[in-house]
């Protein structure tokens, strides 16, 4: 299991220091929630913030674009230092083209599904994704309560990917992830878990990471 702490819940005034502390604690990925105030009712980080902080960190930058028409900014986020770009299937008309362009630019490509979006929306892009993000809350704000139906959705997605020969495709879960549901999510088939307040609210980070990994092992 990979834990990708969401910087949405970090102290924005000390992001550079936080990235260094996360790396020293043994964290490998960090999750950037990019919101535009249109696709979701909130505004957060943009490509300029990520670009400014890229030199401060050797972490894998997992960038989640909760924005309308993300295809307009793919090259900008590549230039900013994103390692993976995740776009919502609901946010772009030409999903396959967008995913293919992310890969062409040299990044990993992910597709995100809102809670009410069916898995069938992935039927014709199964070969174009390196990761599928299953939202376990309706996106826009941190600290929301986990939707239990996510466990069934993750299990069904894992079976769908395996049947398509995509055992290499990662499944990520974002929203309300904590120590109590980590084990069940991993058992259902999740590979990458995003945690915000349940991680950053409980320092020190090395001990909190160890607690998540122990929960995943159980």
N, C-alpha and C positions, 0 to 999 in steps of 0.2 A: 504494500500500500504506500502511496505517495501522499503526503500532506502538503497542501498548497495554501498557506495562510493568506487570507484576504486583507490587503492593505486598507480596505474601506474601514476597517475597525482599528487601524493603527493611529498613532498620533501624527497628524499631517505636518506638524511643526518640526518633527525629528525623523523624517522618513529616511534620510541618508544613514543616520546612526542606527535606525531600526533594521535596515537591510543588512548592515554589518553584523548586528547582534544575531539576527536570524541565521546568517551563514555560519557564524561561530557556534551557534547552538546545534548545528547539524541539519538544518532545513535545506532542502535542495531546490524547491520550487517556491515561487511567490505569485499570488494571484492579483491582477490589476483589474478592477471593475470600472470600465469606461462607460459613462452614461451621458446622454445628450439632452435630457429634459423633454424629449419627444417620444422616443420608443419606450422609455420608462420615465416616471415623474420625479427625476432627480438629476443632478449634474455633479460629476465627480472629476476624475483625472482625464487629461488629454495626452496626446502624443508628446507635447513639449515637456510635460512633467516627467514622463517615462524617459525621454531622451536625456533630460538633465540628471536623472538618477542612475542611468545605465552605467556610467563609469564607476559608480560607488559600489557595484555589486556584481558578483560572478554567478548569482542565482539564475535559474531558468525562469524567464519572464513569460508567464502564462497570462495572456491578455484577452480578457472577455469583453467583446464589443457589444454593449447593449445600446446600439445606435441605429437610426434609420439609414438605409442605403450605405452599409459599411464599405461597399466596393469603392467608394470615393476616396477612402483613406488608407487602403492596404499598403501602398508604397510608403506613406508617411510613417506608419507604425513599424514597418521594416527598418526604415532609416532611424527610427527612435530606439531600436534595439530589441523589439519583440522576438521571442523564440517561437511562440505559438500564438496564432490568432484564432479566436473562437467567435463565430458569427451566428446569430439566431436565424433559424430557418424562416421565421415570421418577418424578418427585417429586410429581406432582399428578394427581388423578383427572380433573379437568375442565380439560384443557389449554387448549382454545379459550376458555373463560370467563376463565381466568387471563390469557391473552395479551390478550384484549379489554379486560379491566379495567386492565391496565398502560397500554394506549394511552389509555383513557378518562381516566386520571389525568394524562395529559400527558407520559408518558415513551415512549421507543422500547421495543419489545418484542422479546425474543430467545428462541429455544428452543435448548437445549443437548442434545447426544446423547452418551451414554457410548460408549466404543469398540465395544461389542458391540450397541448399539442400531441397528436398521436404519433406513435413510432413509424407509422406508414409513410410519414413525410420524408423518411430517409431512404425509401425503397430504391430510388434511382440515383443515389449519391453514395452508396455503400463503399464504392471503391475510391472515393475522393476524400475520405476523412481519416485522420489519424486518431481522433478522439471525438466522442459524443458526450456533451454535457447535458445531464438531466437536472433541470431546475427543480428543487424540492421546496421552493417558495415562489410566489409571483415576484419577479425581479423588480428592483428599484430601491430597496432599503435593506440595511443590515438589521440583524437582531430579530428576524421573523421566526415564527414557529414552524418547525418541520412538518411537511405534509406526509402522513403515513403511507398514502397510496404510492409514494415514490419507490418503496421497496419492491412492490410488484412490477412497477415499470422498469426498474433496473434489471430485475431477473428476466423479464421478457426481452429486454434489449440484449442482454448477454446471450440468451438463446438465439436471438435473431442474428447477431453478429457471428456467432459460432457456426450457425447453419449456412451463412454466406461465405464461410472460410476466412472470416476476419477476426481470428483469435488474437491478432496483434493490435487490434483497435482498442484503445483505452476507453473506459467509461468513467466520467467525472460526475460528482454530485456536489451541488452548491445550494446552500440555504438551510439554516437551522441545524447544521451538522455539529454534533457534540459527542462527548464520551459515551453517552447512553445509547446512541443509535449507530455509532461507528462499526461495531461488530456485526450488526445485522446488515448494514450496507455492504460491507466487504463480503459477507457470506452470500449476499444476493448477486454479487458480481462486480461491485465498484472497485476501480483501481486507483483513482485519484479523488481525494476528499478536500473540499474547500471549507475552511473554517475561519470565521471572523471573530466575533465577540467571544465565542467559547474558547478561542485560542489566546487572543491578545489580552483578554480580561484576566488571565491567570498566569502571570510571570512567576518564575523565570522560564524563558522559552525552551531551554533544553529539557527541563523537567516536564513541561507541558507536551512537548513533542514525544517524549518517552511515554507519557500517559496515553496519548493517542495511538502510538504504535502497539502498546500493550493491549489496548481495547480492541484494536484490529486483529491481533493475534488470538484473542479470546473468541 
